[in-house]
Amino acid sequence: MSTQPAFSSVTTKLSLIAISLGALFHQAAFAQQEDETNQSKIEIIEVTATKRTQAIYEVPVAISAFSGDALAEQGITDLTDVGKFVPNLNVTGFSAGHTSSANPFIRGIGLQDHLITTDPGVSVYVDGVYLGRQVGQNWNLNNIARIEVLRGPQGTLYGRNSIGGAINIITKQPDEVAVTKATATVGTRGRLKGDIFINREVSDNLAFNVNAGYNERDGLGKFINLPNAKYDVGETQEAYGRLSVKYTPQDDLSFTLTADANDGKGGLRPYTTLIDEVPTGAYFTGERFGQPTPVGPLRNTDVAANIYDNATGTLDVTDVSNAANGVSLTIDLGLSDTLATKAIISHRTSDYKAGLDDDATIFALDHYPETGDADQTSAELQLNGYIGEVDFVSGIYYFTEEGNNRQGSNSRFNGGANLLALDQRSVSRAVFVNVGYMLLDNLRVAGGVRFNRDKKDVTANVGIGPFSASDSWSQLSYDLSANYTLENGLNIYTSVQSGYQSGQFPARPYCLFGDPTCLVASENITAVNYEIGLKGQVNSNFAMGIAIFNTEFDDLPYQVSTTSEGGFSTTNLVVSQTSRGIEWEGTWFVTDAFKLHGALGYIDVDVEQLGAVKPVAPLTPDTTAALGATYEFNITGGAVVSARLDYSYRDEMFGEPSRDSGRFTRIASRELVNMDLRYKPAQGDWSVSLYAQNLFDERYDNARLNTGDYVLRILSNDAREVGVRYTVQF
């Protein structure tokens, strides 16, 4: 059957949106006839997306960047908040009910799960170090110089697990500037947060900085059947710290040693169970696999009446915790005026406790307390430089991870014993090179390749004895790009990028009860992205970027969960997927004091039909939008008041790959508003802000999973918060 009419319809939509976005702010941007000698008001952000420093407009990649100093004013305190303001990015949290998880989805690619046998489709890096696990990844964004969000496959420079994109978090490096900065925040919902950052130069060749803090917030509900629960539903407490020491024995050589740690604990994430009250599921009929369940039929009246309360009778699932620590060493060595090497060596460990009571009632039916840990070691050695008009980035990479997941002693399915034990060791090796050449004074062409080799060994036990399997994969990734600077300074680029992800074993292989050979990994996941974009400064008051893309994915595994004889089973539904869309971002200084920033994304995702099943891309809204307005003015005595309002929109989406006729798995659209009003005296080193996050208290879902017997409705932990933030720097 031809798909031409559907494709034409989508193409027409994209064309209309492209025209609309190209015109957006056009009249405003050119309304002010200005003298060309006027100094630009637009800050040109330098990024390291291509592992070398470039102005953001010169990078042939769709990229959004956030300055660390402005994050709090925009209402961004963690990765989940970043996902509210970037086109075609959606960041959710799920991960066995943990409150500290972050699951980014870019352009229809992400990961709903967290178990050791699964890998994210969007990679997250901190100062060049890869973070491979979702739980504990929702970092408190303090001591941050910049955040970069790269959209589209980044397989050449960032390797595996970046088929959707990559997120770079760049912290402030130790330098010679003496800075002490402290922030204290008090707000509704029991918000109490304190943070301090210190940077000092010890000598001409030795400097350090340290960042430490504590953050807590009350919950949204109660464990109504467990008055002895230690925490409320959604309650969070976290302590964190990071120390970085930089030693520069000579101008062309430096060593930066960094250590970080965080320790978080609190209550289970808000969620509820939706029971399909028609005679199809075990919860309604009270019968599963031909046998009655020990509690008989259940109804929606058996769960907590307030969806933010929890009716569990199992104490083990009421609290969650996570702890992570890491150490890294970065060595920068200049070999000559045009050649340099860089080495990044890191070791990270993490562990967590979480779990869900899936029936969400006082009855002992489906309970899954869970623990997990992971140890990661990585090393990357780069050789970068220039040879005439040629610039290049090259390197070798090594990564290994050992991790496991265990369900606790009180875990049970259908009222009986349940067990899940997963162990996996993975090793990844790669070599890469990317070369650029100035073909003309205003035309740069570039190309790169990366060869990846991966191996995974897994052992799974679902209560019938351990089963082991092993598999390996290899892949050549590539990219080609051209970047042309127009006479007016705007940059137009076109690129072809590929990405790669190794295969994945089933996350919860209860299929072993019926098929002892089902512990089989999926094939290589590959992605090829075709993109064209235009970005840069239109004039001194207005800058914008627009990108149109088409990405094709093969052997992409969707995680599909159902109830099976042994428990909550998750298998891989392998599909081909095409994502096409458009993204626009713009900044306009209406006046010297009034600034607008907008972002808009549209995506159409087509997933191949599998027999009678037509899957959908999970947690991927068709339309994403954000608009921020900042106004700054002076008052009597020279004090400065700045007011900021930020709006975020995410279209409706599906919580899992199944449409389910939209009855249970569809997630409604959401609109969020943040506000920040800051006062800074003329003669003073402090400022005070009145802030509001989620000002209108929009309550929304993070995910929905239909197991066939019931639907897990995972709720956001993002209720309205209003408070005061005080910052002093000296």
Secondary structure, 3 states (H helix, E strand, C coil): CCCHHHHHHHHHHHHHHHHHHHHCCHHHHHHCCCCCCCCCCCCCCEECCCCCCEEHHHCCCEEEEEEHHHCHHHCCCCHHHHCCCCCCEEEECCHHHCCCCCEEEECCECCCCCCCCCCCCEEEEECCEEECCCCCCCCCCCCEEEEEEEECCCHHHHCCCCCCEEEEEEECCCCCCCEEEEEEEEECCCEEEEEEEEEEEEECCEEEEEEEEEEEECCCECECCCCCCCCCECCEEEEEEEEEEEEEEECCEEEEEEEEEEEEEEECCCEEEECCCCCCCHHHHCEECCEECCCCCCCHHHCCCCCCCECCCCHHHCEEEEEEEEEEEEEEEECCCCEEEEEEEEEEEEEEEEEEECCCCCCCCCEEEEEEEEEEEEEEEEEEEEECCEEEEEEEEEEEEEEEEEECCCCEECCEECCCEEEEEEEEEEEEEEEEEEEECCEEEEEEEEEEEEEEEEEEECCCCEEEEEEEEEEEEEEEEEEEECCCCCEEEEEEEEEEECCCCCCECHHHHCCCCCCCCCCCEEEEEEEEEEEEEEECCEEEEEEEEEEEEEEEEEEEEEECCCCEEEEEEEEEEEEEEEEEEEEEECCCCEEEEEEEEEEEEEECCECCECCCCCCCCCEEEEEEEEEEEECHHHCEEEEEEEEEEECCEECCCCCHHHCCCEECCEEEEEEEEEEECCCCCEEEEEEEECCCCCCCEEEEEECCCCEEEEECCCCCEEEEEEEEEC
